[in-house]
Amino acid sequence: MRRTKLQQAGAVFFGARTGAIAALSMLGIASAVAPAAAQVTLNVNSWAGPSYPLASQAVALCDDIEKVTEGRVVCNILPKAVASPTQTFDAVASGIVDIGYIVHGYTAGRFVLTKAPEFPLFGDTAEAMSVAYQRVYDDMLASANEHDGVKVLAVHTHGPGQVFNIRHEVNTLADLEGLKMRVGGGVINDVSEAIGVVPILKPATEVYELLSTGVVDGVFFAKDGVVPYNLPDVVKYATFVPGGMYNISFGWLANPDKWESIPEADRALIEPLIGEGLARRMGKAFDQADEVAVKALSDAGIPMNEANEEFVAELAETTKPLREAWIAQAKEMGVDGAAVLQALQDEAAAVKTD
């Protein structure tokens, strides 16, 4: 049956209308599934080697931030660090970068209270120590405002610091006397002087060169740095101290203004990823790196011995005045240092690790 011109026009109209509706529907579907455009981009300064836990977990943290905010908050990890380890705090505070991590001990004299988790014999796993440190920091240290000018995203430690050298096996504290040992600053610098070691303050990034050229006789280093910094190629002896010869305090920082520019709803989504969440993440990463390090040292045929009870007891006694001096410093800042040290031990013992 032939259609009239009016019927034909109607068919064209309704066909076009149907097509338009379909097109709009598809557009709506596409809009629903398309990722949200980034509203905030965080420039991240990362100076550690790419395989080191600080750097690798910066990537993982940024991935999680983007995921939980559905792409509204993203990171731009700068391909080359614009601030050195010692410059990062000021770079974050001034807004040159938005996020960065620091080693508190690299800037001698700037931080006092962050020495709390760095004393010898604190604990055996980075996860337990890091979670304990974050909890004690929140409850007892943050109010002292040592990080004025930045937002602290988290604090944590690495695994227990150990002894690596190129001269001889270390079985007693006396075996360390007179050796030039690279240190990362903080309490280990004071520990070194107390036991007769010559401390050489240098960042981890210079360790391989220092050892390979004989500028230092050894390093006080956590196991986690063994593989990223190629220690099996240069060290000849390793001594592991139960509880650690020392530890290092790390901080993750954000520029306060940039952080506040993140919409409140998205900050709430990010919150579980920082604080204790980030401290635990970092602790786990450092513990995993420690396990990898032991295998690498074993494969390289490097002798590894464990410090005996006499070594540990002498270390505790020799460094007791350092704790007492720190407690006195903390008191001047309105902090009960003895209570802080006890709380760290208690919390570390109570932390459940995977």
HULIN-V920009 format. One record per backbone hydrogen bond with DSSP energy under -0.5 kcal/mol. NH is the residue of the N-H (numbers start at 1). CO is the residue of the C=O. E is the energy in kcal/mol with one decimal. If there is no record, write none. Layout:
BEGIN
NH,CO,E ; NH,CO,E
END
This chain:
BEGIN
8,4,-2.6 ; 9,5,-2.6 ; 10,6,-2.4 ; 11,7,-2.4 ; 12,8,-2.3 ; 13,9,-2.7 ; 14,10,-3.2 ; 15,11,-2.5 ; 16,12,-2.7 ; 17,13,-2.8 ; 18,14,-2.7 ; 19,15,-2.4 ; 20,16,-2.6 ; 21,17,-2.7 ; 22,18,-2.6 ; 23,19,-2.7 ; 24,20,-2.9 ; 25,21,-2.6 ; 26,22,-2.6 ; 27,23,-2.3 ; 28,24,-2.4 ; 29,25,-2.4 ; 30,26,-2.8 ; 31,27,-2.5 ; 32,28,-1.9 ; 33,29,-1.7 ; 34,30,-1.7 ; 36,70,-0.9 ; 39,72,-2.6 ; 40,72,-2.2 ; 42,74,-2.9 ; 43,41,-0.6 ; 44,42,-0.6 ; 44,76,-2.3 ; 45,99,-2.8 ; 46,44,-0.6 ; 52,49,-1.9 ; 55,52,-0.8 ; 56,52,-2.6 ; 57,53,-2.4 ; 58,54,-1.0 ; 59,55,-1.5 ; 60,56,-1.8 ; 61,57,-2.8 ; 62,58,-2.2 ; 63,59,-2.3 ; 64,60,-2.0 ; 65,61,-2.3 ; 66,62,-2.3 ; 67,63,-2.0 ; 68,64,-2.8 ; 69,65,-1.6 ; 70,67,-1.3 ; 71,66,-2.8 ; 72,69,-1.5 ; 74,40,-2.5 ; 76,42,-3.2 ; 78,44,-2.2 ; 78,76,-0.8 ; 87,84,-0.9 ; 88,84,-1.3 ; 91,87,-2.1 ; 92,88,-2.5 ; 93,89,-2.6 ; 94,90,-2.3 ; 95,91,-0.7 ; 95,92,-0.7 ; 96,91,-1.5 ; 97,91,-1.5 ; 98,43,-2.3 ; 99,43,-1.9 ; 100,253,-1.9 ; 101,45,-0.6 ; 102,251,-2.7 ; 104,102,-0.6 ; 104,249,-2.1 ; 106,103,-1.7 ; 107,104,-1.1 ; 108,106,-0.9 ; 110,107,-2.0 ; 111,107,-0.6 ; 115,112,-1.7 ; 116,113,-1.8 ; 118,115,-2.2 ; 119,116,-0.7 ; 121,244,-2.7 ; 122,119,-0.6 ; 122,243,-0.8 ; 123,243,-1.4 ; 127,283,-0.6 ; 129,125,-2.1 ; 130,126,-2.8 ; 131,127,-2.4 ; 132,128,-2.1 ; 133,129,-2.5 ; 134,130,-2.5 ; 135,131,-2.3 ; 136,132,-2.5 ; 137,133,-2.9 ; 138,134,-2.5 ; 139,135,-2.1 ; 140,136,-3.0 ; 141,136,-0.8 ; 141,137,-1.6 ; 142,137,-3.0 ; 144,141,-1.7 ; 145,142,-2.0 ; 148,145,-0.9 ; 150,147,-2.0 ; 151,254,-3.1 ; 152,150,-0.5 ; 153,151,-0.7 ; 153,252,-3.2 ; 154,252,-1.2 ; 156,250,-1.7 ; 158,248,-0.5 ; 161,246,-2.8 ; 162,221,-2.8 ; 163,239,-2.3 ; 164,219,-2.3 ; 165,237,-2.1 ; 166,217,-2.9 ; 171,169,-0.6 ; 175,172,-0.8 ; 176,173,-1.7 ; 177,173,-0.6 ; 177,174,-0.9 ; 178,196,-3.2 ; 179,176,-2.0 ; 181,179,-0.8 ; 181,198,-2.3 ; 182,218,-2.6 ; 183,200,-2.5 ; 186,105,-0.7 ; 188,185,-0.7 ; 189,186,-1.1 ; 190,186,-0.8 ; 191,187,-2.8 ; 192,188,-2.4 ; 193,189,-1.7 ; 194,190,-2.0 ; 195,191,-1.7 ; 196,193,-0.8 ; 197,192,-3.0 ; 198,179,-2.7 ; 199,197,-0.8 ; 200,181,-2.6 ; 201,199,-0.6 ; 202,183,-2.0 ; 202,200,-0.7 ; 206,203,-1.9 ; 207,204,-1.8 ; 210,206,-2.2 ; 211,207,-2.4 ; 212,208,-3.0 ; 213,209,-1.8 ; 214,211,-0.9 ; 215,210,-1.4 ; 216,210,-1.5 ; 217,180,-2.8 ; 218,180,-1.4 ; 219,164,-3.1 ; 220,182,-2.4 ; 221,162,-1.7 ; 221,219,-0.7 ; 223,160,-0.6 ; 225,222,-1.4 ; 226,223,-2.3 ; 228,224,-0.6 ; 229,225,-1.9 ; 230,227,-1.7 ; 231,226,-2.5 ; 232,226,-0.5 ; 233,230,-1.2 ; 234,231,-2.0 ; 235,231,-2.9 ; 236,165,-2.2 ; 237,165,-1.9 ; 238,303,-1.8 ; 239,163,-2.9 ; 240,305,-2.7 ; 241,239,-0.5 ; 242,240,-0.6 ; 244,241,-2.6 ; 245,161,-3.2 ; 247,118,-1.5 ; 250,156,-2.9 ; 250,248,-0.5 ; 251,102,-2.0 ; 252,154,-2.8 ; 253,100,-3.2 ; 253,251,-0.5 ; 254,151,-2.4 ; 255,98,-2.4 ; 259,255,-2.5 ; 260,256,-2.3 ; 261,257,-1.0 ; 262,259,-1.3 ; 266,263,-0.6 ; 267,263,-2.3 ; 268,264,-2.0 ; 269,265,-1.2 ; 270,266,-1.9 ; 271,267,-1.7 ; 273,270,-2.3 ; 274,270,-0.6 ; 274,271,-1.4 ; 275,153,-3.3 ; 277,274,-1.6 ; 279,275,-2.5 ; 280,276,-2.7 ; 281,277,-2.0 ; 282,278,-2.7 ; 283,279,-2.4 ; 284,280,-2.6 ; 285,281,-2.1 ; 286,282,-2.5 ; 287,283,-2.3 ; 288,284,-2.4 ; 289,285,-2.0 ; 290,286,-2.0 ; 291,287,-1.7 ; 292,288,-1.9 ; 293,289,-2.0 ; 294,290,-1.9 ; 295,291,-1.5 ; 296,292,-2.1 ; 297,293,-2.7 ; 298,294,-2.2 ; 299,295,-2.9 ; 300,296,-1.6 ; 301,298,-1.5 ; 302,297,-2.3 ; 303,236,-0.6 ; 303,301,-0.5 ; 305,238,-2.2 ; 307,240,-2.8 ; 312,308,-2.1 ; 313,309,-2.8 ; 314,310,-2.5 ; 315,311,-2.4 ; 316,312,-2.3 ; 317,313,-2.2 ; 318,314,-2.8 ; 319,315,-1.9 ; 320,317,-0.8 ; 322,319,-0.7 ; 323,319,-1.4 ; 324,320,-2.1 ; 325,321,-2.3 ; 326,322,-2.1 ; 327,323,-2.6 ; 328,324,-1.7 ; 329,325,-1.9 ; 330,326,-3.0 ; 331,327,-2.0 ; 332,328,-1.5 ; 333,329,-0.8 ; 333,330,-0.9 ; 334,331,-1.9 ; 335,330,-2.6 ; 337,327,-0.5 ; 337,335,-1.4 ; 340,336,-1.9 ; 341,337,-2.5 ; 342,338,-2.0 ; 343,339,-2.5 ; 344,340,-2.3 ; 345,341,-1.8 ; 346,342,-2.6 ; 347,343,-3.0 ; 348,344,-2.4 ; 349,345,-1.8 ; 350,346,-1.3 ; 351,347,-1.7 ; 353,351,-0.5
END
